[in-house]
């Protein structure tokens, strides 16, 4: 069976790329496609150093750093990818990858991280955050997103089976596409993220510094808790904004390599997570290190963190994305910290191990192939 794997874009090694890495371990001989690919020479191990077949956007002006600006052209670009020689097509998609064209004799399965956020439920937030909520540019952006929604909905009909990364995303897939999805949770590297021997008296937040991750909220909260120490790891367009908010008890460490990140995570008192995520791998990496999580109680976090009401809690939820709510959750954690154990956190994280992901994905694909043969 000839297999093609298509990923939206390959520019960093993030959560979606960790999933792609495991897909390629299942199908090491698969051909890999992407709208663009700008990985450095030392950043290609997770794709097994494969050559990546890209689209015309790869050669567009400033595409290396401004590829997202070509979003209006991406539907056209992805439709030009010829996959007619493959029996199995696996799309790894949060934007346009699922829109690739396939025929009736081909099986197209989509691992969907989310229906395109900025075109659907987060349109208004996206326009506001990018300064496109008013004026002529706003009208043009809204028109473009309207067309993207039409295209996105149409291309859902070309997918034979949807895989959602959480029950939360399965609900969103049903809402947008009216398609049922099987849930297969993303993989967590529980062999790399392991408990350490020592603990330090600090809280930890790790994320890209972008608006929806709400790192500024975490910094604002700890500015109100001057007796609590916070370390923040990550870089991005919001870095200076977060830096301006941070108090003397907050240290911004910027980007950190994997080994340093592991060390900081192992020694943390608790991990802070303020975003509404589709799944959220990093809080599970923290739990794999034996570290409890204080998280915003919406989205995928509700499926990956065990709250205080459970027999073996691994975290605490706060219900509003406000400094007051998060500060109260931190105080509650300190009052209830005897209820948490590194063993319970580790045990919970092991439910999401990499081998489990590969087994569940392979079983699902095999069932879909068998159902077509029958």
N, C-alpha and C positions, 0 to 999 in steps of 0.2 A: 504494500500500500504506500503510495507516494503521499507525503504529508507536507503541508505548508503551514507555517505559523506567521501571523501578521500582528504586529504591535503598533500602537499609535505613533510614538516617536521614541527614539533611543538617544537620550542626551545625558542621563544620570542613572545611578543605581539606587532607585527608590523602592517603595513598597510594591508597585506594579511589576518592576523589574525583578524583584525577588520571586514573584509568582512565575514570570516568564522563565526564569532560570530553572525552576523545577519542571516546567513544561518541556523544556529542551532536554532535561535529563530523561524524561519519559521517551522523547523522540529525538535522539541525538543526530539522526540523519535528516531531520526535517530541514527544508529551506526556510530561511528567515526573511521576512519583508517588513518594511517600516516606511512611514511617510518621509522621515529624515533620520539620519544617523550621524551623530557627532561625538562619538565616544573616543577618548584618548587612547593611545597605544597601550597603557597599563590598565585600562578600564574595561577590557573586552572579555575577561575570563568568564563572566557569568553567562555570556552567549557562546561560550566554547570557542571564542575567536573566529566565529563564522563570518563569512562575507555577508553583508546585508544588502538586499536589493531594495533600492529606494525609489522615490518618485521625482518628478521634475522640480518639486519644491526644494530638493536638496541643492540645486544649482541656482536658486533665486538669490538676488542681492541681499546680503546681510542675514541670510537664512540661519547661519550658525547660532546667532544670538537673538534673532527676531523671528524665529520660525512660527511662533504663536500668532504673529501678525498676519500670517497667510492662512488663517483658519477658514476664511470664506472660499479659498481655493482647494481646501483639503478634500471635500467630497468629490470634486472632479479628479483630483490627483489619485485618490484611493480607487476610484472606479477604472483607472487606466491600468491597474495592476492585473496582469493576465495570469490567472491561477487555473486555467482550464485543464492543465495536465495533472492536477492533483485529485485524488479520491477523497482525502480528508483535509479540511481547512479548519484550523483553530485560530480564532481571533481573540486577542488579548486587548480589550477595548474599554476606554472610558470616554472616548471622543468619536473617532471616525473609522477605526479599524474594522468594525463589524459591517461597514458599508461596502466591503469588497464584493464584486460580482461573482456568483457561483451558479452552476447549472443544476438541473433536476437529478443528475446522476451523482452529484457530489454531496458530501455530508459537511455542513458548515455548523460548527459548534462555537458559541461565543462565551468566553469567560468575561463577564461584564462586571467591572468595578463600580459602575454607576451609569445610568443614562446621563448624557452630557449635562453636567450641573449648570453651567452658565447659560445654556439654552432653555432649561426647564425651570426647576424650582428656585434656582439661585440667580435668575436673570436680573431681578431688581437690585439685589445686593452687588452683583458683578458690575452693573452699570454705574452704581453709586461709587464703588471703590475705585473704578478706573476713570472717574470724572466724566462719564458719558451719560449722565442722567438728565441733561438739559441741552437744548440747542440743536443745531443742524446735525452735528456729529452723533448726537443721541438718536435722532430719527434714522440715520443711516445704520447705526449699530442695531437698533431695534428691528429694522427691516431685515438685516442680515441674519439676526437670530431667529426671526420668524421663518425665514427660508430654511435655516438649519433644522428647525423643529420639524418642518414638513419632510425634509430629506431623512432625518433621523427616524421618524416614524415609518416612512416608506421602507427603509432598509431593514427594519426589524423583521419584515416579512421574508427576507432572504436568509434569515437565521433558522436552522432546523431545531436547535436546542439552546436554551440559555442556562448558564451557570452563574449564580449570584454568589458574592463573597460574604454575604450575611443575610439573615432573615430581613433585616432592615432594607437592604438593597433589593431583595426579592420582592418586597412590597412596592418599592419604587419602580421596578421593572413592570410589575402588574399595573400600576397606576398609569405609567406612560405608554407602554406597548400593549397592555392587556395580554401578556404572555406569562405563563407560569415558568418558574425557574427552580432548578434544583440548587440547594445551598451546599457549597463546598468551601469551608473556611480556608483562607490563605495560610501558607506555611510560615512557621517561626523557627529560626535556627536555634533550637534548644541545646545543640552541642557546643555552640560558640558562647551563647549567653547562659552562663552558669553562676551559681552563688559564689560570692567571695568569702574571705575569712574574717574581714574586719568591717565595721560600720563607723561612719562618721556622722556628725550632727549637722547634716544639711539636707535640704529638699532639692530635687532635680527636675528640670524641664528640658526636653529635647525636641526640637522641631525646626523645620524651615520657618524663617521669619516672614510669613505671608499673612494677610489679614485674617483669613478664616481659621487659622491655627490659634488665634487669640493669645499670642505670647505677651502682648501688651497688657492684657487683663491679668496675667499671672504676675508680671512685674508690678503692676499697680497694687495688687493684693498684698504682696510682700512688702511694699513700701508702707503699708498700714500695719505690718507685723514686724517692727524693727528688731525684735528679739529672735526672729527666725532667719536662718541663713538659707539663701537660695542660689543655686548655680544654674545658669541657662546656657545650653549648647545649641548652636545653629546659626545660620547666616541667611541673608536674604534682604529684600527691599525694605522690610520693616525694622531692620536692625537699629538704625539711628533713632527711630521713634521709640523703640523699647528701651534703648540706652538712656534716652532723655527722661523716661518715666522711672527708671530703676533707682532705688535708694542705695545707701551705703552697704546695706546687708545683702545686696543682689550683685552677683558677679556674672558678667557676660563673657563667655569663653570663646564665642564664635564657632567656626568649624573645628571639629576634632576628629582625628583618625580613629579607625575602628577600635584599636586596642585601648586608646585613651578613653574613648566613650564607654567601653566595657568596664574599665576600672572605676570611672565615676559612677556608673550605674550600680555596680556591685556594692559600693560603699554608701549609697544614698539611704536616707532614713525613709523616704517615700518619694514616689514619682508623681508629678503634677501634670494633668492632661485636661486642657480646657476647650478643646475643639469638639465640634459635632462631626465625627468621622463616619465614613461608610463601614469601616472595620476597625482599623487602628492596630498596626503591628507593633509599634514602639511600646505601648503599655504592656503588651504581652512579653516583649523582650525584657522589660523591667521585672515582670513577675517571674520569668524564667531565671532571673538573677536573685530571686527570693525577696523582691522589693514590692511592697503594697502600693496601690495606686489611688490617688485622689482625682476623680474624673467627673467631667460634665455628664450627667445622667441621661444622655440621649444618644441615638444612633447605635453604631456597632459596639460601643463600650458596654452596653447592657448585656451583650452576648459573650463578652470576653472577661468581665470582671465580676467576681462574686461579692455582693454587698453584705452589709452587717447582718441582714436578716437570715443569711445562710449559715449552715453548720461550720463551714470553713471559709470565712470571709477573706478576700484578697484585696479589698478596696472599699472606698467610701465615695458616694455620689453626691454632687450638689446639683440643684435643680434649675438654677438660673445662672446665666453667664454674666454675673456681676461680681465685683470685688467683695461685696458683703457676703454673698453666698459662698464664695470660695474660701474666704477667711474663716467663716463659721465651720466649713468642712475641715479645714486644717486644725482648728481647735478641737473638733469632735474626734479627729484622728488621734490627737495627742491624749485625749481622755480615754479612748478606747483601744489604745495601741496594744494592750495585752491580748486582745482578741486575734491579732494577726501573727502569723508565723511564716518564716521563710519556706518551710516545707509545704504549707498549703498553697502559697503563691507558685512555687515550682510545680507542684502537682497539677494545678490548673493550667499552666502554660504548656505542659506536656500533651494536653489534649489537642494542641495545634501544631504538633511536630511535622517536619518536612516529609518524612516517610508516610505519615497518615494522609497528607495532601496528595502525594503521588498515587497512593493506593486508591483513594476515593475518586480521583480524576480518571485514572485508568479504568476502574470499574464502570464509571458512568459512560465513558467513550465506548467501551466494549458492549455495554447494553444498547447503546444507540446504533452501533454498527450491526449488532445481531438483529435488532428490531427491523432494520431495513432489508436484511437478507431474508428474514421470515416473510 
